[in-house]
Amino acid sequence: PLSSPRVLILLPLAAAALRGFSLPGWFLPPECVILAIPLRILYWEKGGGRWGDYAGGILHVLLYFSFLQQTAPFLPIPVALILGLWWLAERAIYFGVRPWIPQALAGASAVVAVDWFRGQWPMGGVPWGTLALGMGERPLARDWGSVLGESGWIVLLALCGAALYSWFGPRRSRREHLIELLPAPLLILVVALAVEPRAELRDAVRTLSIQGNLSIEEKHGRWGVREVFGRQAAVTYAGLAEEPE
């Protein structure tokens, strides 16, 4: 049964896998992050404990910080043990606001809040692994970027997940059901009306890649900070000299 602790813990782990494997470079479509929201809410509503939240948080960080293993094989582990605590913050926010707003919106609010807080603390913010990061590969996300930005896309995806939980989850009052379902389509309607059509691209556009000229090994292992910044400056100056316009 779903209420069994051994089965219940699979819900946050599945949510973490959906979030990690839908990031750029992995194999799931970015829209799969929507499913992480109902899984988190279902876990909380079924009585899932803190250790399951923490396990999901650790797995989430291990996936989106997996590139650190190119520097040292086990480097992502201590990072995950620290940043995985953010999933406990999601839990605390959910149960803090749950008495005041419908459960689906409480779950969406918890995930959105922690995505924002994680972008601020610790160490000046950790903006990787956000709910909307994978959407950068979708043309629609770029078209709507002038209105939503990444933060708006995080909100929209969370609201879509809330609507999904409300639609397929336990039956509640019609009023609560409508409150949970309406925000996502209303936000989509506002954005669709506000976005301006993109101008047709008439000429080729050339770009200079700074960060892409350095490998992970060079940035984190072979060179020190001064050498990395020096290489970035040299590439910048060379590019500007070659293409002054």
SVG drawing of the C-alpha trace seen along z (x, -y; Angstrom):
<svg xmlns="http://www.w3.org/2000/svg" viewBox="-18 -48 65 50">
<polyline fill="none" stroke="black" stroke-width="0.4" points="0.0,0.0 1.0,-3.6 1.0,-4.4 3.8,-1.8 7.0,-3.7 9.0,-1.6 6.7,-2.5 6.0,-6.1 9.7,-7.1 9.7,-6.3 7.6,-9.5 10.2,-12.1 12.9,-10.0 10.8,-9.9 10.2,-13.7 13.9,-14.2 14.6,-12.0 12.1,-13.8 13.6,-17.2 17.2,-16.0 16.7,-14.0 14.7,-16.8 17.6,-19.3 19.6,-20.2 21.8,-17.4 19.7,-14.6 17.1,-12.5 13.6,-13.5 11.5,-16.3 11.7,-19.4 7.9,-19.4 8.3,-16.3 9.1,-18.6 5.4,-19.3 4.9,-15.8 7.3,-16.5 4.7,-18.8 1.9,-16.3 4.4,-13.7 5.6,-16.0 2.1,-16.9 1.0,-13.3 4.0,-12.3 3.1,-15.0 -0.6,-14.2 0.0,-10.5 2.1,-11.2 5.6,-10.9 8.4,-11.7 11.3,-14.1 13.9,-11.5 12.1,-10.9 12.2,-14.6 15.9,-14.7 16.6,-11.7 14.8,-13.3 16.8,-16.5 20.1,-14.7 19.3,-12.9 18.1,-16.1 21.4,-17.9 23.5,-14.8 21.9,-15.0 22.2,-18.7 25.7,-18.9 26.9,-15.7 29.4,-17.7 31.5,-18.2 32.6,-14.6 34.9,-15.6 36.8,-17.6 36.8,-15.0 34.9,-11.7 32.9,-12.2 32.7,-16.0 28.9,-16.1 28.2,-14.1 29.0,-16.7 27.3,-19.4 24.2,-17.3 24.2,-16.6 24.1,-20.4 21.9,-21.6 19.5,-18.6 18.2,-20.3 16.3,-22.7 13.7,-19.9 13.0,-20.0 12.4,-23.7 9.8,-22.8 8.1,-20.6 8.1,-23.2 6.6,-25.9 4.0,-23.4 2.7,-22.6 3.0,-26.2 0.7,-27.5 -1.5,-24.4 -4.1,-25.6 -4.6,-28.8 -4.7,-27.8 -5.7,-24.7 -3.2,-21.8 -2.3,-21.9 -1.4,-25.6 0.4,-25.1 2.6,-22.5 3.3,-24.8 4.0,-27.7 6.5,-25.6 8.5,-24.6 8.5,-28.1 9.6,-29.7 12.5,-27.3 13.6,-27.7 13.8,-31.4 15.5,-31.1 18.1,-28.6 19.0,-31.3 19.9,-33.6 21.6,-31.4 24.0,-29.9 27.3,-31.1 25.6,-33.9 22.9,-31.6 22.8,-28.3 20.6,-28.9 21.2,-25.5 18.5,-22.9 15.6,-25.2 12.2,-24.0 12.3,-25.9 16.0,-25.4 15.3,-22.7 12.6,-24.8 15.4,-27.0 15.6,-24.5 12.0,-25.1 11.2,-27.8 8.0,-28.7 10.0,-29.4 12.2,-31.8 9.3,-33.5 7.6,-34.1 10.8,-35.0 10.3,-38.7 7.1,-38.4 7.8,-35.5 11.6,-35.2 12.8,-32.1 11.1,-33.0 7.8,-33.3 8.3,-29.9 9.0,-28.4 5.7,-29.7 3.8,-28.6 5.2,-25.0 4.4,-24.8 0.9,-26.0 0.5,-23.4 1.7,-20.7 -0.8,-21.9 -3.6,-21.8 -2.5,-18.2 -2.8,-17.2 -6.1,-18.8 -7.5,-17.1 -6.4,-13.6 -6.0,-13.8 -8.5,-13.2 -11.9,-14.8 -12.5,-17.9 -15.0,-20.7 -15.8,-22.2 -14.7,-25.6 -11.3,-24.4 -11.0,-22.4 -11.6,-25.5 -9.2,-27.6 -6.4,-25.0 -7.2,-24.6 -7.7,-28.2 -4.3,-29.9 -2.3,-28.1 -4.6,-28.7 -5.2,-32.3 -1.4,-33.0 -1.0,-31.4 -3.8,-33.6 -2.2,-36.8 1.2,-35.9 -0.2,-35.0 -1.9,-38.4 1.2,-40.3 3.9,-38.7 5.0,-40.6 5.8,-38.7 9.5,-38.3 11.0,-40.4 12.0,-38.3 15.7,-37.6 17.1,-39.1 20.9,-38.9 23.1,-36.3 24.1,-36.8 27.5,-36.0 28.2,-35.5 31.4,-35.2 31.5,-32.3 33.6,-33.0 32.7,-30.3 32.4,-27.6 36.1,-28.0 37.1,-26.5 36.6,-22.9 35.3,-21.7 38.8,-20.2 40.5,-23.6 38.1,-25.6 38.1,-23.3 41.3,-21.3 44.2,-22.3 44.1,-26.1 43.7,-28.5 41.2,-31.4 43.6,-33.9 44.4,-31.7 40.7,-31.1 39.8,-34.8 42.9,-35.6 41.9,-33.1 38.4,-34.5 39.7,-38.1 42.1,-37.0 39.3,-35.4 37.1,-38.5 39.7,-40.9 40.6,-38.7 37.0,-38.4 36.4,-42.2 39.5,-42.9 38.5,-40.5 34.9,-41.7 34.8,-45.3 31.1,-45.8"/>
</svg>
